[in-house]
């Protein structure tokens, strides 16, 4: 892993020199190429000037903002840089909070934090303080010339910095047809809660893997081998309201049998 950033993690008057690493996540999908159907030639994306109908070399491209229909103000690289957050070498902890208080929509991308040589003790101190208090540290930091909101939390022996979205980047579910006056019976809710209890267990991410990618690899290999790809049935439609109680009871029985086996 290569370090993306070097600076200090600051809380109170304590500065912990750290480096940010992006290896907290890896890509596991299959990369597909865009091809021209008739001859299977790879597609090349070109920058075309709409007015001149020609490909434009990169050095002729500038960036602009359309402030009125068809009218733009051009911004130079220097002006764009001046608009960016000033470079900073501090991950500044603003306060501590509980993870349960943070809306899941805010989380965006995790990074590992590694202590610099000689900073092991304050790093461990913060890690243990967060673990013992079951808290996370809410912070701000600058990465790639942009200021970000983030949280720091211990994961095993590491401190993880999770880049978050700002409040203005979160949209409300306006326009969605969400049920607000649909009622469920006390009995339906009671059985549903029992089903939740039956299916509750400690989360283990290792139990799960990307079956879509596995199925896609199988389809690709079969086509390479000249075989017909398998067809798999789709999931059925939603459970009708009139059958809800019956399906809840059947689900509860199936869950109980699964636990017993």
C-alpha positions as CSV (number, residue, x, y, z in Angstrom):
1,X,0.0,0.0,0.0
2,X,1.2,3.5,-0.8
3,X,0.6,6.5,1.6
4,X,-1.8,9.1,0.2
5,X,-1.2,11.7,2.8
6,X,1.2,12.5,5.7
7,X,0.3,14.7,8.6
8,X,-1.0,14.6,12.2
9,X,-4.1,13.4,13.9
10,X,-4.9,16.1,16.5
11,X,-7.1,15.8,19.6
12,X,-6.8,18.3,22.5
13,X,-3.1,19.3,22.6
14,X,-2.0,15.9,21.4
15,X,-0.7,15.5,17.9
16,X,-0.2,12.0,16.5
17,X,1.9,11.9,13.3
18,X,0.1,9.5,10.9
19,X,-0.1,8.5,7.2
20,X,-3.3,7.8,5.3
21,X,-3.5,4.6,3.3
22,X,-6.3,3.8,0.8
23,X,-6.0,0.0,1.1
24,X,-9.0,-0.4,3.4
25,X,-11.1,-1.5,0.4
26,X,-10.3,-3.3,-2.9
27,X,-12.2,-3.6,-6.2
28,X,-13.6,-7.1,-6.7
29,X,-15.8,-6.7,-9.8
30,X,-15.3,-7.8,-13.4
31,X,-14.2,-5.0,-15.8
32,X,-16.1,-5.2,-19.1
33,X,-15.0,-3.4,-22.2
34,X,-17.3,-1.3,-24.4
35,X,-17.3,-2.8,-27.9
36,X,-18.8,-1.9,-31.3
37,X,-21.4,-4.7,-31.8
38,X,-21.0,-5.5,-35.5
39,X,-17.2,-6.0,-35.5
40,X,-16.4,-6.1,-31.7
41,X,-13.9,-3.3,-32.0
42,X,-13.1,-1.5,-28.7
43,X,-14.9,1.9,-28.3
44,X,-12.7,5.0,-28.0
45,X,-14.1,8.1,-26.3
46,X,-13.4,11.3,-28.0
47,X,-13.7,15.0,-27.0
48,X,-15.9,16.5,-29.7
49,X,-16.5,20.2,-30.2
50,X,-20.3,20.5,-30.8
51,X,-19.9,23.7,-33.0
52,X,-17.0,22.6,-35.1
53,X,-17.8,18.8,-35.1
54,X,-14.2,17.8,-34.6
55,X,-12.1,16.1,-31.9
56,X,-10.5,18.7,-29.6
57,X,-6.9,18.1,-28.3
58,X,-6.6,18.3,-24.5
59,X,-4.5,21.5,-24.5
60,X,-7.4,23.4,-26.1
61,X,-9.9,22.4,-23.3
62,X,-10.8,24.9,-20.6
63,X,-13.3,24.7,-17.8
64,X,-16.3,26.9,-17.5
65,X,-19.6,27.4,-15.7
66,X,-22.9,28.0,-17.7
67,X,-24.4,30.9,-15.8
68,X,-27.0,31.6,-18.5
69,X,-28.3,29.4,-21.4
70,X,-25.4,29.1,-23.8
71,X,-23.2,31.6,-21.9
72,X,-20.2,30.5,-19.8
73,X,-17.6,32.1,-17.5
74,X,-14.2,30.4,-17.9
75,X,-12.1,29.6,-14.9
76,X,-8.4,29.2,-15.0
77,X,-6.4,26.5,-13.2
78,X,-5.1,29.1,-10.8
79,X,-8.6,30.3,-10.0
80,X,-9.8,26.8,-9.4
81,X,-6.8,26.2,-7.1
82,X,-7.6,29.3,-5.1
83,X,-11.2,28.0,-4.6
84,X,-9.9,24.7,-3.1
85,X,-9.4,24.3,0.6
86,X,-5.9,25.4,1.7
87,X,-3.5,22.5,2.1
88,X,-3.5,21.2,5.6
89,X,-1.5,18.5,7.4
90,X,-3.9,18.1,10.3
91,X,-6.8,15.6,10.8
92,X,-8.5,17.8,13.4
93,X,-10.8,15.9,15.9
94,X,-13.7,18.3,16.6
95,X,-15.5,16.1,19.2
96,X,-16.4,12.6,20.2
97,X,-19.7,10.9,19.6
98,X,-21.5,7.5,19.4
99,X,-21.5,5.6,16.1
100,X,-25.2,4.9,16.5
101,X,-25.9,8.6,16.3
102,X,-24.6,8.9,12.7
103,X,-26.9,8.3,9.7
104,X,-25.6,5.5,7.5
105,X,-26.0,7.8,4.4
106,X,-23.0,9.9,5.5
107,X,-20.4,7.2,5.2
108,X,-18.4,7.3,2.0
109,X,-14.9,5.8,2.0
110,X,-12.6,4.2,4.6
111,X,-8.8,4.7,5.0
112,X,-6.2,3.2,7.3
113,X,-4.2,5.4,9.6
114,X,-0.6,4.3,10.3
115,X,1.4,6.0,13.1
116,X,4.8,7.6,12.2
117,X,7.9,6.3,13.9
118,X,7.9,7.5,17.5
119,X,4.1,8.1,17.5
120,X,3.1,4.6,18.6
121,X,2.1,5.5,22.2
122,X,-0.3,8.4,21.5
123,X,-1.8,6.3,18.6
124,X,-2.4,3.4,21.0
125,X,-3.7,5.8,23.6
126,X,-6.4,7.2,21.3
127,X,-7.2,3.7,20.0
128,X,-7.8,2.3,23.5
129,X,-9.7,5.4,24.6
130,X,-12.1,5.1,21.7
131,X,-12.5,1.4,22.3
132,X,-13.1,1.7,26.0
133,X,-15.6,4.6,25.6
134,X,-17.2,2.9,22.6
135,X,-16.9,6.3,20.9
136,X,-15.8,7.6,17.5
137,X,-13.9,10.8,16.8
138,X,-15.6,13.3,14.4
139,X,-13.0,15.2,12.5
140,X,-12.2,17.4,9.4
141,X,-9.3,16.9,7.1
142,X,-8.0,18.0,3.7
143,X,-7.3,15.4,1.0
144,X,-6.6,16.1,-2.7
145,X,-7.2,19.9,-2.2
146,X,-10.7,19.4,-0.7
147,X,-11.9,19.6,2.8
148,X,-13.7,16.5,4.1
149,X,-15.8,15.5,7.1
150,X,-14.8,12.2,8.7
151,X,-14.8,9.9,11.7
152,X,-12.0,7.9,13.3
153,X,-12.7,4.6,14.9
154,X,-10.6,1.6,16.0
155,X,-10.9,-1.6,13.9
156,X,-8.7,-4.3,15.4
157,X,-5.2,-2.9,15.9
158,X,-5.8,-0.1,13.4
159,X,-7.4,3.3,13.5
160,X,-9.7,3.8,10.5
161,X,-10.5,7.2,9.0
162,X,-13.9,7.1,7.3
163,X,-14.5,9.9,4.8
164,X,-18.1,11.2,5.1
165,X,-20.4,13.3,3.1
166,X,-21.4,16.8,4.3
167,X,-25.1,17.4,5.2
168,X,-25.7,19.4,2.0
169,X,-24.7,16.3,0.0
170,X,-27.5,14.2,1.5
171,X,-30.9,14.4,-0.1
172,X,-34.3,13.5,1.5
173,X,-36.5,10.9,-0.1
174,X,-38.9,13.5,-1.5
175,X,-41.1,12.3,-4.3
176,X,-40.9,8.6,-3.3
177,X,-44.3,6.8,-2.8
178,X,-43.6,5.7,0.8
179,X,-46.4,4.2,2.9
180,X,-47.4,6.5,5.8
181,X,-50.9,5.3,6.7
182,X,-50.7,1.5,6.2
183,X,-51.4,-0.4,9.4
184,X,-50.2,-3.8,10.5
185,X,-51.9,-5.8,13.2
186,X,-50.4,-6.4,16.6
187,X,-50.2,-10.1,15.9
188,X,-48.4,-9.5,12.6
189,X,-45.9,-7.3,14.3
190,X,-45.5,-9.8,17.2
191,X,-44.6,-12.7,14.8
192,X,-42.4,-10.4,12.7
193,X,-40.4,-9.5,15.9
194,X,-40.1,-13.2,16.7
195,X,-38.8,-13.8,13.2
196,X,-36.2,-11.0,13.7
197,X,-35.2,-12.6,17.0
198,X,-34.8,-16.0,15.4
199,X,-32.6,-14.7,12.6
200,X,-30.5,-12.4,14.8
201,X,-26.8,-13.3,15.0
202,X,-23.4,-11.6,15.3
203,X,-22.4,-10.0,12.0
204,X,-19.6,-11.8,10.2
205,X,-18.7,-10.2,6.8
206,X,-16.7,-13.3,6.0
207,X,-19.9,-15.3,5.5
208,X,-20.7,-13.2,2.4
209,X,-19.1,-12.9,-1.0
210,X,-20.0,-11.5,-4.4
211,X,-22.1,-14.2,-5.9
212,X,-23.0,-11.9,-8.9
213,X,-19.4,-11.8,-10.0
214,X,-19.1,-15.6,-9.5
215,X,-22.1,-16.2,-11.7
216,X,-20.8,-13.7,-14.3
217,X,-17.5,-15.5,-14.4
218,X,-19.3,-18.8,-15.0
219,X,-21.3,-17.3,-17.9
220,X,-18.1,-15.8,-19.4
221,X,-16.2,-19.1,-19.1
222,X,-19.1,-21.1,-20.6
223,X,-19.3,-18.8,-23.5
224,X,-15.5,-19.1,-24.0
225,X,-16.0,-22.9,-24.0
226,X,-18.8,-22.6,-26.5
227,X,-21.4,-23.8,-24.0
228,X,-24.8,-22.3,-23.4
229,X,-24.9,-20.1,-20.3
230,X,-27.3,-21.3,-17.5
231,X,-30.5,-19.5,-16.9
232,X,-31.4,-18.8,-13.3
233,X,-34.9,-17.9,-12.1
234,X,-35.7,-14.4,-10.8
235,X,-37.1,-13.8,-7.4
236,X,-40.9,-13.8,-7.2
237,X,-43.0,-10.7,-6.7
238,X,-43.8,-9.3,-3.3
239,X,-46.0,-11.1,-0.8
240,X,-49.7,-10.1,-1.0
241,X,-51.1,-8.5,2.1
242,X,-53.8,-11.1,2.5
243,X,-51.1,-13.9,2.7
244,X,-48.8,-11.9,5.1
245,X,-49.8,-13.7,8.3
246,X,-49.5,-17.2,6.7
247,X,-46.1,-16.4,5.2
248,X,-44.8,-14.9,8.5
249,X,-45.8,-18.1,10.4
250,X,-44.1,-20.3,7.7
251,X,-41.0,-18.1,7.9
252,X,-40.8,-18.4,11.6
253,X,-41.2,-22.2,11.4
254,X,-38.4,-22.4,8.7
255,X,-36.1,-20.2,10.8
256,X,-36.7,-22.5,13.9
257,X,-35.9,-25.6,11.9
258,X,-32.7,-24.0,10.4
259,X,-31.5,-23.1,13.9
260,X,-32.1,-26.6,15.1
261,X,-30.3,-28.3,12.3
